[in-house]
Amino acid sequence: FSTSTYCKMWADTQKDLDVMLQREREEFLQPEQDLEKVAKMLATSYIKYLEIFRNLEIAHDHLIHQQKRAAIRQVLDGVIGRILEIKREMVNLENSECHYMDDILMDLKRVPEDIEIPIPKYFVKENLKILQEREKTLEEILLNAGLLEQEPVRAMTLQEGIKVIQVAERARQGRYRAAFMKKIYLEDQRKTKQEDQMGKSPDDSATCIQKVWRGYIQRKKTEKLREEEMIFLGMNSTEMIDGTGSLPPHLEAMSSLQIRAGRANVLQGEVQEREDLSFRAELRKTEGPHIMETLQDQISPCFIECRHITGRFPDYPPQNAGGSKAIFSEKTPEQVLEELAAKKEAETKAQEEKNEKEDTEKLKEKKPQKPGKQQEDEGWKMGPSNFLSILEEGSSQYKVVWQNRDNGLDFLQDHDPELIKGEEREEVEEEIRVQVDELMQEKLVNLKLAVDGETGASQSKGGKGEKVRAASWEGLGSVSILCPDTVVFMMSLACRTIDSLYQELAEEGLLVKVKTVNLSDYMGYYDCLRNIPRQAGAQPMPSIPEVRQLVALYGILPLGSQTVHENAPLVKSLLLAGPAGVGKKMLVHAICTETGANLFNLTPSNIVGKYPGRQGLVMMFHMILKVGKELQPSVVWIGDAEKVFSKGAPKGEEEINAKRLGKILPQFLRALKAKDRVLLVGTTSRPFDANMGPFCKIYQKIIPIPKPDYLSRFGKYFKSSSWLFQLFKIHAYSLWKHFILQGGGTLTKLLNLNCLAQVSDGFTQGHIVDVVQTVLSELRLLQMPRKPLRTVEFVTSLARHDPVYKEEEETFQ
């Protein structure tokens, strides 16, 4: 697609956004009595905002013009925040995280995939270089500490020994054969040389030319075939554009068009990251002297005016207090007196109003109303929003700046000089203000010396010590979880650098390497029939697509954007609960992969013996807070979360540490503010073993993780003439098929996926992966061409695992 295509997509999406904003003004600002109508309005807005979100993300990712991308980014953050606010209203209205939207999807002619949450690429793309450097540093630390997983050294089997001997013998025979062929070749060369000396006929010359030409053509063909084979095997790094060195599960070779598209994406990313500093330099050169002169003219009269009122020259504000900006924020004595008088008058007026209100309430108490009557009269009303103003500002900016702009003339998609000068002028002014502050500070010292005879040496004795103390307390990150007996112990932590704390946490095994896995890799598909019982009030376990949505809404989207995290409904903690093998750890790593977050592992078994005692745990949490906030986003993961709030008295060292961890967690969460992109994620396979009171208070959102259903295990087109099934037609790429192809297996008629999907009812994704890896051993893959895979091989291996029984599922529910 060309740039104009994405500009048109942006324009159309802005029109849809204007329609949605107008609709919100008309519908959501008015009280509503019918809760079913409210639920439908919220679900409709949710789906339409998701469509706007998806289109804006595509336009933002493909456009090159930096100022256009900045304008889209502002609206994109606003749309994400508005989706989270609508989701909060839907949850409060229905008392459920999962919503029945099939009827609304049919009314809007949408398919279930349209309510999938897209993950913006700029979450990682904008900080890619920093994340790559951080990952490289972490690998070096783990490698030096011996914490990287290495392939275990194992003894050679008899078959492997025989194979090594065969390889060596064949190599020896090959060398002998090569020496024999070399001898024959030299003999032929000697005969040919003798014939050349005798002279050649024209036919012999033509034959010689043909040999050379045919040899050249054949070598070119062979090189091309070998290059295609290397691309197919994933061994040609120059052609692997994504840098991962791995092929998709279906093992298809990259076509020339795909390779060119990959190269185009790389070039597009390089162009998007370009920085044009010429405007700043030009502004500094042309307008710098004028700005400096203006600032000096503004600051100088303040010195004279202050001495005229107070009798002495003021102290120049330090740089950390804002410098010359603080001068203009201070009030004159006359202004202070006026403000005090106005404040006193306002307090008197407020007291009178309070007395009148109390009298009115006393009269109302004599005529009591029926409970709930006023609430019924008012009805439901949408709560206040922090993002509507952002959306309206972005919409007005688009209309003023970009709507009537001719994109055809801007072929290079370069900066707009007039727009960028307004943005850069503020930064240039800040840079010049620092220089002006230094000059004016010297001028003030000279004035004091010349007029009043002051030297300026008496200013703030011990100020340096005060600054050091303030900086040391500020370095603690959060003093709210400190107790008096640990203050001295923790002061040493404030003086340490982030790099040293980062290295210590990595060496202790608390800061772990993230496995590269995307949220889309958590496979599962919509089953339209399973949602029908919800109409009767039943609340089944959420489906895998619903789990993906909740993880994206509460984990990925807030962590990925600072604006969204500060203004959206704040979720500090998240719990993933489900049987072993359903992919809880995979979802934790997916959150970190999609947002570029650090991963801290505070599983009780992982912290045993590392920071003993309560003081050690407090120091550990301060280190994590300091590093996590400085290098945000960050995820703090607690595996086996039920052990932290287990019932009964602790027995071993691990349980004692876990109990202490549970006492510090509430204080840790209180230390997290809206500006801190730090998320606590717990995973548990036995939540029913925990003490439910404190356990549920720690985790704001609890997401049950289901085992895969039949559609996810097998997958098939729905074949029906019904319009419902035609609308929700899904081609499910089954788990069995995916993992078998990924493991190098081949599907034949002897392998019945339908049978495997039926037999594996009750088993988790982890069971299926383990079965496939067990069956597709290296020896079995070598035998596959003459011995195709059979269904019974997988069934036999599956029988060795224990499924998730119905009683355990009911306990989870």
C-alpha positions in Angstrom: 0.0 0.0 0.0 1.1 3.5 -0.7 1.4 6.4 1.8 -1.8 7.9 0.5 -3.7 4.7 1.4 -2.7 4.9 5.0 -3.5 8.6 5.1 -6.9 7.9 3.8 -7.3 5.1 6.4 -6.4 7.7 9.0 -8.9 10.2 7.7 -11.7 7.6 7.6 -10.9 6.5 11.1 -11.0 10.1 12.4 -14.5 10.4 10.9 -15.6 7.3 12.7 -14.0 8.6 15.9 -15.9 11.9 15.6 -19.2 9.9 15.2 -18.4 8.0 18.3 -17.6 11.1 20.3 -20.9 12.7 19.2 -22.7 9.5 20.1 -21.2 9.5 23.6 -22.3 13.1 24.2 -25.9 12.1 23.2 -26.2 8.7 25.0 -23.7 8.3 27.9 -24.3 11.7 29.5 -27.9 11.0 30.1 -29.2 8.7 33.0 -30.7 5.4 31.7 -33.1 3.1 33.6 -33.0 0.1 31.2 -29.8 -1.9 32.2 -30.2 -4.2 29.2 -30.1 -1.1 26.9 -27.0 0.1 28.8 -25.2 -3.2 28.4 -25.9 -3.1 24.6 -24.7 0.5 24.3 -21.5 -0.3 26.2 -20.8 -3.4 24.1 -21.5 -1.6 20.8 -19.1 1.2 21.8 -16.5 -1.3 22.9 -16.6 -3.1 19.5 -16.5 0.1 17.5 -13.6 1.6 19.5 -11.7 -1.6 19.0 -12.2 -1.2 15.2 -10.9 2.4 15.5 -8.0 1.2 17.6 -7.0 -1.4 15.0 -7.1 1.0 12.1 -5.2 3.7 13.9 -2.5 1.2 14.9 -2.1 0.1 11.3 -1.8 3.7 10.0 0.7 4.6 12.8 2.8 1.6 12.1 3.1 2.2 8.3 3.2 6.0 8.0 6.7 7.5 7.9 6.0 11.2 8.6 7.0 11.7 12.2 4.6 14.5 12.9 1.7 12.5 11.6 2.8 9.5 13.7 2.9 11.8 16.8 -0.7 13.0 16.1 -1.9 9.5 15.6 -0.1 8.3 18.7 -1.9 10.9 20.9 -5.3 9.7 19.6 -4.3 6.0 19.8 -3.4 6.4 23.5 -6.8 8.1 24.1 -8.7 5.3 22.3 -6.9 2.6 24.3 -7.7 4.4 27.5 -11.4 4.8 26.5 -11.6 1.0 25.8 -10.3 0.3 29.3 -12.8 2.7 30.8 -15.7 1.1 28.9 -14.5 -2.3 30.0 -14.6 -1.2 33.6 -18.2 -0.1 33.2 -19.2 -3.4 31.6 -17.6 -5.4 34.4 -19.3 -3.2 37.1 -22.6 -3.6 35.3 -22.6 -7.4 34.7 -20.3 -8.5 37.6 -18.4 -10.6 35.2 -15.1 -10.3 33.2 -16.6 -12.2 30.3 -19.5 -10.7 28.3 -22.0 -12.1 25.9 -21.6 -10.2 22.6 -22.7 -12.6 19.9 -26.0 -10.8 19.3 -24.3 -7.4 18.9 -21.7 -8.9 16.7 -24.4 -10.2 14.4 -26.2 -6.9 14.4 -23.0 -5.1 13.4 -22.1 -7.8 10.8 -18.8 -8.6 12.6 -17.0 -11.8 13.3 -15.5 -12.9 16.7 -12.0 -12.1 15.6 -13.0 -8.4 15.5 -13.0 -8.2 19.3 -9.5 -9.5 19.5 -7.3 -6.9 21.2 -4.5 -5.7 18.8 -1.1 -5.2 20.3 0.5 -1.9 19.1 4.0 -2.5 17.6 5.3 0.8 19.0 5.3 -0.6 22.5 8.6 -2.4 21.6 9.6 -0.6 18.4 10.2 2.8 19.9 12.6 1.4 22.5 14.0 -1.5 20.4 17.7 -0.4 20.7 17.5 0.1 24.5 15.8 -3.3 24.9 18.4 -5.1 22.7 21.2 -3.5 24.7 19.5 -4.5 28.0 19.0 -8.0 26.8 22.6 -8.3 25.8 23.8 -7.0 29.2 21.5 -9.5 31.0 22.9 -12.4 28.9 26.5 -11.4 29.8 25.7 -11.2 33.5 23.9 -14.6 33.5 26.7 -16.1 31.5 29.4 -14.9 33.8 27.3 -16.1 36.8 26.8 -19.5 35.2 23.0 -19.1 35.2 22.4 -19.6 31.5 21.0 -23.0 30.6 23.5 -25.1 28.9 23.1 -28.4 27.1 23.8 -31.2 29.5 26.8 -33.5 28.7 25.6 -37.1 28.3 27.2 -40.4 27.5 27.2 -41.6 23.9 24.9 -44.5 23.1 26.0 -47.6 21.1 24.1 -46.5 18.0 25.8 -43.0 18.1 29.2 -44.6 18.5 28.6 -46.8 15.5 27.5 -43.8 13.5 30.7 -41.9 14.4 32.8 -44.8 13.3 30.9 -45.0 10.0 31.4 -41.3 9.4 35.1 -41.6 10.0 35.5 -44.7 7.7 33.5 -43.0 4.9 35.7 -39.9 5.2 38.8 -42.1 4.9 37.4 -43.8 1.9 36.5 -40.4 0.4 40.0 -39.1 0.8 41.4 -42.3 -0.8 39.0 -41.9 -3.7 39.8 -38.3 -4.1 43.6 -39.0 -4.3 42.9 -41.7 -6.9 40.7 -39.3 -9.0 43.4 -36.6 -8.7 45.9 -39.1 -10.2 43.5 -39.8 -13.1 42.9 -36.1 -13.6 46.6 -35.3 -13.8 47.1 -38.1 -16.4 44.2 -36.6 -18.5 45.8 -33.2 -18.3 49.1 -34.6 -19.4 47.5 -36.2 -22.5 45.5 -33.0 -23.3 48.7 -31.0 -23.2 50.3 -33.3 -25.7 47.3 -33.0 -28.0 47.3 -29.2 -27.8 50.9 -29.1 -28.9 49.9 -31.2 -32.0 47.0 -28.6 -32.8 43.2 -28.8 -32.6 40.4 -28.9 -35.2 37.5 -26.3 -35.2 35.2 -29.0 -33.9 37.4 -29.6 -30.9 37.5 -25.8 -30.2 33.7 -25.6 -30.4 33.4 -28.5 -28.0 35.8 -26.9 -25.5 33.8 -23.6 -25.6 30.5 -25.6 -25.0 32.0 -27.3 -22.0 33.1 -24.1 -20.4 29.7 -22.4 -21.0 27.6 -25.4 -19.8 29.8 -25.7 -16.7 29.2 -22.0 -16.0 25.4 -22.3 -16.4 25.3 -25.4 -14.2 27.3 -23.8 -11.5 24.9 -20.8 -11.4 21.9 -23.1 -11.2 23.5 -25.1 -8.4 24.3 -21.9 -6.4 20.7 -20.8 -6.8 19.3 -24.1 -5.7 21.7 -24.2 -2.7 20.7 -20.6 -1.7 17.0 -21.6 -1.8 17.7 -24.7 0.3 19.5 -22.6 2.9 16.6 -20.1 3.0 14.2 -23.1 3.4 16.3 -24.5 6.3 16.6 -21.1 8.0 20.4 -21.2 7.7 21.0 -18.1 5.5 21.1 -15.2 8.0 21.4 -12.6 5.3 18.0 -13.4 4.0 16.2 -13.8 7.3 14.8 -10.3 7.7 13.3 -10.8 11.1 16.6 -11.8 12.6 15.1 -14.7 14.5 16.6 -17.4 12.3 13.4 -19.5 12.6 10.7 -20.4 10.1 6.9 -20.4 10.6 5.3 -23.6 11.9 4.1 -24.6 8.5 7.7 -24.6 7.2 7.1 -22.7 4.0 10.1 -21.1 2.3 10.1 -17.3 2.1 9.2 -16.2 -1.4 11.1 -13.3 -3.1 8.1 -11.0 -2.5 8.2 -11.8 1.3 11.9 -11.1 1.4 11.4 -7.8 -0.4 8.6 -6.9 2.0 10.9 -7.7 5.0 13.6 -5.5 3.6 11.0 -2.7 3.0 9.9 -3.0 6.7 13.5 -2.7 7.8 14.1 0.4 5.7 10.7 1.8 6.8 11.8 1.5 10.4 15.1 3.2 9.7 13.3 6.1 8.0 10.8 6.4 10.9 13.6 6.7 13.4 15.4 9.5 11.6 16.0 12.7 13.5 16.3 16.0 11.8 18.3 18.4 14.1 18.8 21.1 11.4 15.7 22.9 12.5 16.9 23.2 16.1 20.3 24.4 15.0 18.7 26.9 12.6 16.4 28.2 15.4 19.3 28.6 17.8 21.2 30.6 15.2 18.4 32.8 14.0 16.2 33.3 17.1 18.7 32.5 19.9 20.1 36.0 20.4 16.6 37.5 20.5 15.4 34.9 23.1 18.4 35.5 25.3 17.9 39.3 25.2 14.2 38.9 26.0 14.8 36.6 29.0 17.4 39.1 30.4 15.0 42.0 30.0 12.4 40.0 31.9 14.6 39.0 34.8 16.6 42.2 35.5 13.5 44.4 36.6 12.6 41.7 39.1 15.8 42.3 41.1 15.2 46.1 41.3 11.5 45.6 42.2 12.3 43.1 44.9 14.9 45.4 46.5 12.5 48.3 46.3 9.8 46.3 48.3 11.9 44.3 50.7 15.1 46.4 51.0 17.5 43.8 49.7 18.2 41.8 46.6 16.7 38.3 46.4 18.6 35.0 46.3 18.7 33.6 42.8 16.7 30.3 42.6 18.8 27.2 42.1 18.6 25.1 39.0 16.8 22.2 40.7 14.1 24.6 41.8 13.4 25.8 38.2 16.0 28.6 37.9 14.5 31.8 36.5 11.1 30.2 36.0 10.7 30.3 39.8 11.1 34.0 39.8 8.0 34.6 37.7 6.0 32.1 39.7 6.6 34.0 43.0 4.1 36.6 44.1 4.7 40.2 45.2 3.7 41.3 48.8 0.7 43.1 47.5 -0.5 40.1 45.6 -0.1 37.9 48.7 -2.2 40.3 50.8 -4.9 40.3 48.1 -4.9 36.5 48.0 -5.2 36.2 51.8 -8.1 38.5 51.9 -9.9 36.6 49.1 -9.2 33.3 50.8 -10.6 34.6 54.1 -13.7 35.8 52.3 -14.1 32.5 50.5 -13.9 30.6 53.8 -16.6 32.8 55.4 -18.8 32.2 52.5 -18.2 28.4 52.5 -19.1 28.3 56.3 -22.4 30.1 55.6 -23.2 27.6 52.8 -22.3 24.7 55.1 -24.7 26.0 57.8 -27.5 26.3 55.3 -26.8 22.8 54.0 -27.0 21.3 57.5 -30.3 23.1 58.1 -31.7 21.6 54.9 -30.5 18.1 55.8 -32.2 18.3 59.2 -35.5 19.2 57.4 -35.0 16.2 55.1 -34.4 13.8 58.0 -37.9 14.6 59.2 -39.3 13.2 55.9 -37.3 9.9 55.3 -37.3 8.5 51.8 -37.6 4.9 50.9 -34.2 3.3 50.5 -32.9 3.1 46.9 -35.7 5.3 45.5 -33.3 8.2 44.6 -30.9 5.7 42.9 -33.7 4.2 40.9 -34.9 7.7 39.9 -31.4 8.7 38.7 -30.7 5.4 36.8 -27.3 4.4 35.4 -24.9 7.1 34.2 -21.5 6.8 32.7 -18.6 7.6 35.0 -16.2 10.5 34.3 -13.5 9.9 31.7 -9.8 10.9 31.6 -9.5 10.2 27.9 -12.4 12.0 26.2 -10.6 15.3 26.4 -7.5 13.7 24.8 -9.6 12.3 22.0 -11.4 15.7 21.4 -8.0 17.5 21.4 -6.6 15.0 18.9 -9.7 15.3 16.7 -9.5 19.1 16.7 -5.8 19.0 16.0 -6.4 16.7 13.0 -9.1 19.0 11.6 -6.9 22.1 11.9 -3.6 20.7 10.8 -4.0 17.6 8.7 -7.5 17.3 7.3 -7.0 19.7 4.4 -3.3 19.0 3.8 -2.3 17.9 0.3 -0.3 14.7 0.9 0.5 14.2 -2.8 3.1 17.0 -2.7 4.9 15.4 0.3 6.5 12.5 -1.5 9.5 12.2 0.9 7.3 12.3 4.0 9.7 14.8 5.5 9.2 17.2 8.4 6.9 20.2 8.1 9.2 23.2 9.0 6.5 25.4 10.2 5.1 22.8 12.6 8.4 21.6 13.9 9.6 25.1 14.6 6.8 25.5 17.1 7.8 22.3 18.9 11.5 22.9 18.8 11.2 26.5 20.0 10.4 25.5 23.5 13.4 23.2 23.8 15.7 25.8 22.3 14.3 28.3 24.9 15.0 25.9 27.7 18.6 25.4 26.5 19.2 29.2 26.3 17.5 29.7 29.7 20.2 27.7 31.4 22.9 30.0 29.9 20.9 33.1 30.9 20.5 31.8 34.5 24.3 31.6 34.8 24.8 35.1 33.4 22.1 36.6 35.6 23.3 34.9 38.7 26.8 36.5 38.2 25.1 39.8 37.6 23.1 39.5 40.8 26.2 38.7 42.8 27.9 41.8 41.4 24.8 44.0 42.2 24.8 42.8 45.8 28.6 43.5 46.1 28.3 46.9 44.5 25.1 48.2 46.2 24.8 46.4 49.6 28.4 45.1 50.0 27.2 41.4 50.3 29.5 38.7 49.1 26.9 35.9 48.8 29.0 33.5 50.9 26.4 33.4 53.7 23.8 31.7 51.6 22.4 28.4 53.0 25.1 27.1 55.2 25.2 23.3 54.9 23.1 23.4 51.8 25.2 20.7 50.2 24.5 18.4 53.1 20.8 19.0 52.8 21.0 18.2 49.1 22.8 15.0 49.8 20.3 13.9 52.5 17.4 14.7 50.2 19.0 12.8 47.3 19.7 9.8 49.5 16.1 9.6 50.7 14.8 10.2 47.2 16.9 7.3 46.0 15.0 4.8 48.2 12.2 4.8 45.6 9.5 4.3 48.2 9.9 5.0 51.9 6.4 3.8 52.7 7.4 0.2 53.4 10.4 1.1 55.6 10.2 0.5 59.4 12.4 2.5 61.8 14.8 -0.4 62.5 15.7 -0.8 58.9 16.2 2.8 57.8 19.9 2.8 58.6 20.2 -0.6 56.9 18.5 0.7 53.8 20.4 4.0 53.5 23.3 2.3 51.8 21.0 1.1 49.1 20.2 4.7 48.1 23.8 5.4 47.2 24.1 2.5 44.8 23.7 2.8 41.0 20.9 1.2 39.0 23.5 -0.9 37.1 24.9 -2.4 40.3 21.5 -3.3 41.6 20.5 -4.7 38.2 23.6 -6.9 38.2 23.0 -8.1 41.7 19.4 -9.0 41.0 20.4 -10.9 37.9 23.2 -12.8 39.7 20.8 -13.8 42.5 18.4 -15.3 39.9 15.6 -12.8 40.7 15.9 -10.9 37.4 15.4 -13.6 34.7 15.6 -13.7 31.0 12.3 -13.4 29.1 11.3 -16.2 26.7 10.3 -14.7 23.4 6.7 -15.6 22.9 3.8 -13.5 21.6 0.3 -13.3 22.9 -1.0 -14.7 19.6 1.0 -17.9 20.2 -1.4 -18.7 23.0 -3.6 -20.6 20.6 -7.4 -21.1 21.0 -10.5 -20.3 19.0 -14.0 -19.1 19.5 -16.8 -21.7 20.1 -20.1 -19.9 19.3 -22.2 -22.6 20.9 -20.6 -22.4 24.3 -21.8 -18.9 24.9 -25.5 -19.7 24.5 -26.0 -20.8 28.2 -25.0 -17.4 29.4 -28.4 -16.1 28.4 -29.9 -18.1 31.2 -27.5 -16.6 33.7 -24.8 -19.3 33.7 -21.1 -18.2 33.9 -18.8 -20.8 32.4 -15.0 -20.7 32.4 -13.7 -18.1 30.0 -12.6 -19.3 26.6 -9.0 -19.0 25.5 -9.7 -15.9 23.3 -11.3 -14.3 26.3 -8.2 -15.0 28.3 -6.1 -13.4 25.6 -8.3 -10.3 25.7 -8.2 -10.0 29.5 -4.4 -10.4 29.6 -4.1 -7.7 26.9 -6.5 -5.3 28.6 -5.2 -5.6 32.1 -1.5 -6.4 31.5 -0.2 -5.4 28.1 -2.0 -2.2 27.1 -1.4 -0.3 30.4 2.3 -1.4 30.6 3.0 -0.4 27.0 1.9 3.2 27.3 2.8 5.7 30.0 -0.2 7.9 29.2 -2.6 5.0 29.4 -1.2 3.7 32.6 -1.4 7.1 34.4 -5.0 7.8 33.4 -6.7 4.5 32.9 -8.3 2.4 35.7 -5.3 1.3 37.6 -4.6 -2.4 37.9 -1.6 -3.2 40.0 -1.9 -6.9 40.4 -3.2 -9.8 38.3 -3.7 -13.5 39.1 -3.7 -16.4 36.5 -5.3 -19.5 38.0 -5.6 -22.8 36.2 -4.5 -26.5 36.2 -0.8 -27.3 35.5 0.1 -27.1 31.8 -2.6 -24.6 30.5 0.0 -21.9 29.7 0.1 -19.5 32.8 3.9 -19.0 32.6 3.6 -18.6 28.8 1.2 -15.7 29.4 3.6 -14.1 31.9 6.4 -14.2 29.3 4.0 -12.9 26.6 3.2 -9.8 28.7 7.0 -9.1 29.0 7.6 -9.8 25.3 4.9 -7.6 24.0 5.8 -4.6 26.2 9.6 -5.1 26.5 9.2 -5.4 30.3 11.8 -6.8 32.8 10.8 -10.0 34.6 11.5 -10.4 38.3 10.9 -14.0 39.6 9.8 -14.0 43.3 8.5 -17.5 43.4 8.9 -18.8 47.0 11.2 -21.6 45.9 13.4 -19.1 44.0 14.0 -16.7 46.9 14.9 -19.4 49.5 18.3 -18.5 51.2 18.9 -15.4 49.1 17.7 -12.5 51.3 17.1 -14.1 54.7 15.0 -12.5 57.4 12.4 -9.7 57.2 15.1 -7.1 56.7 16.5 -9.1 53.8 13.1 -9.3 52.1 12.5 -5.5 52.7 15.9 -4.8 51.0 15.0 -7.1 48.2 11.7 -5.3 47.5 13.4 -2.0 47.6 16.0 -3.1 45.0 13.2 -4.4 42.8 11.2 -1.2 43.3 14.2 1.0 42.4 15.2 -1.0 39.3 11.7 -1.7 38.2 10.7 1.9 38.3 13.9 3.2 36.7 13.8 0.6 33.9 10.1 0.3 33.5 7.9 -1.4 32.4 8.5 -4.3 34.8 6.6 -7.4 35.8 7.0 -9.0 39.2 6.0 -12.7 38.9 5.1 -14.9 41.9 4.7 -18.5 40.9 2.8 -20.9 43.2 1.1 -17.9 44.6 -1.1 -19.9 46.9 2.0 -20.7 49.1 2.3 -17.0 50.0 -1.1 -17.2 51.8 -1.2 -20.9 52.6 -3.4 -22.2 55.5 -1.9 -23.3 58.7 1.5 -22.6 60.4 4.6 -22.6 58.2 6.9 -25.7 58.5 10.0 -25.2 56.3 12.2 -22.3 55.4 10.4 -21.9 52.1 7.0 -21.6 53.8 8.4 -19.1 56.3 9.8 -16.9 53.6 6.5 -17.2 51.7 4.5 -16.0 54.8 6.9 -13.1 55.2 6.4 -12.3 51.5 2.6 -12.2 52.0 3.0 -9.6 54.8 5.1 -7.3 52.7 3.1 -7.5 49.4 0.3 -5.1 50.5 2.9 -2.5 51.4 4.7 -3.1 48.1 1.4 -2.5 46.2 0.8 0.7 48.1 4.2 1.9 47.1 3.2 1.6 43.4 1.7 4.8 41.9 -0.1 5.5 38.7 3.1 6.7 37.1 5.0 3.4 37.9 4.5 0.9 35.1 5.1 -2.1 37.4 2.7 -5.0 37.5 2.4 -7.9 40.0 1.4 -11.1 38.3 0.7 -14.3 40.3 0.3 -17.8 38.9 -1.2 -20.7 40.7 -2.4 -24.2 40.0 -4.0 -24.7 43.4 -5.7 -21.5 44.4 -8.1 -23.3 46.7 -5.2 -24.2 49.1 -4.8 -20.5 49.9 -6.5 -18.4 52.7 -9.1 -16.7 50.5 -9.4 -13.5 52.4 -5.9 -11.9 52.1 -5.3 -13.9 48.9 -8.1 -12.1 47.0 -7.3 -8.7 48.5 -3.8 -8.8 46.9 -4.9 -9.5 43.4 -7.3 -7.0 41.8 -8.1 -9.2 38.8 -8.3 -13.0 38.9 -8.4 -14.7 35.5 -9.2 -18.5 35.4 -7.3 -20.3 32.6 -9.2 -23.1 31.0 -7.9 -26.3 29.3 -8.4 -26.4 25.5 -11.8 -27.3 24.1 -12.5 -29.6 21.2 -12.4 -26.8 18.6 -8.9 -25.8 19.8 -7.6 -29.3 19.9 -9.0 -30.3 16.4 -10.4 -27.3 14.5 -12.7 -27.5 11.4 -14.8 -25.4 9.2 -18.4 -25.2 10.3 -20.6 -26.5 7.4 -24.1 -25.2 7.8 -26.5 -23.2 5.8 -27.4 -21.2 8.9 -26.5 -17.6 8.6 -25.1 -17.7 12.2 -22.5 -20.3 11.3 -21.7 -18.6 8.0 -21.0 -15.4 9.9 -18.9 -17.0 12.6 -17.1 -19.4 10.2 -13.8 -20.2 11.8 -10.9 -22.2 10.5 -9.2 -23.5 13.6 -5.5 -24.4 13.2 -5.6 -27.2 15.8 -3.1 -27.7 18.6 -2.4 -31.2 17.5 -1.7 -30.2 13.9 0.4 -27.2 15.0 2.7 -29.0 17.4 3.2 -32.0 15.1 4.2 -29.8 12.1 6.3 -27.7 14.4 8.1 -30.8 15.7 9.0 -31.9 12.1 6.2 -34.4 11.7 4.2 -35.1 8.5 0.4 -35.5 8.3 -0.9 -38.5 6.4 -4.2 -40.4 6.2 -2.9 -42.8 8.9 -2.9 -39.9 11.4 -6.5 -39.1 12.5 -6.6 -35.7 14.2 -10.3 -36.0 14.9 -9.5 -39.1 17.0 -6.7 -37.4 18.8 -9.0 -34.4 19.6 -11.6 -36.7 21.0 -9.2 -38.8 23.1 -7.4 -35.8 24.5 -10.5 -34.3 26.1 -9.5 -33.3 29.6 -5.8 -32.9 28.8 -4.0 -29.5 28.8 -1.8 -27.9 26.2 1.2 -28.9 28.2 0.2 -32.6 27.9 -0.2 -32.3 24.1 3.3 -30.6 23.8 4.9 -33.3 26.0 3.3 -36.1 24.0 4.4 -34.7 20.6 7.9 -34.2 21.8 8.1 -37.7 23.2 6.8 -39.4 20.0 8.8 -37.2 17.5 12.2 -38.2 18.7 15.2 -37.9 16.5 15.2 -41.6 15.5 11.4 -41.5 14.8 11.9 -38.5 12.5 14.5 -40.4 10.5 12.1 -43.4 10.1 9.2 -41.2 9.0 9.8 -41.5 5.2 9.3 -45.3 5.3 7.2 -45.5 8.4 4.5 -42.7 8.5 3.1 -41.4 11.8 0.1 -43.3 13.2 -2.6 -42.2 15.7 -1.9 -45.0 18.1 1.6 -43.7 18.8 0.3 -40.5 20.2 -2.6 -42.2 22.1 -0.2 -44.6 23.8 2.0 -41.7 25.0 -1.0 -39.6 26.1 -2.3 -42.5 28.3 0.8 -42.0 30.6 -0.5 -38.6 31.7 -3.2 -37.7 34.2 -6.1 -35.5 32.8 -7.8 -32.7 34.6 -10.8 -34.4 36.1 -14.3 -32.8 36.5 -14.0 -32.5 40.3 -10.9 -30.3 39.9 -12.6 -28.1 37.3 -15.6 -27.6 39.7 -13.2 -26.7 42.5 -11.6 -24.0 40.2 -15.0 -22.6 39.4 
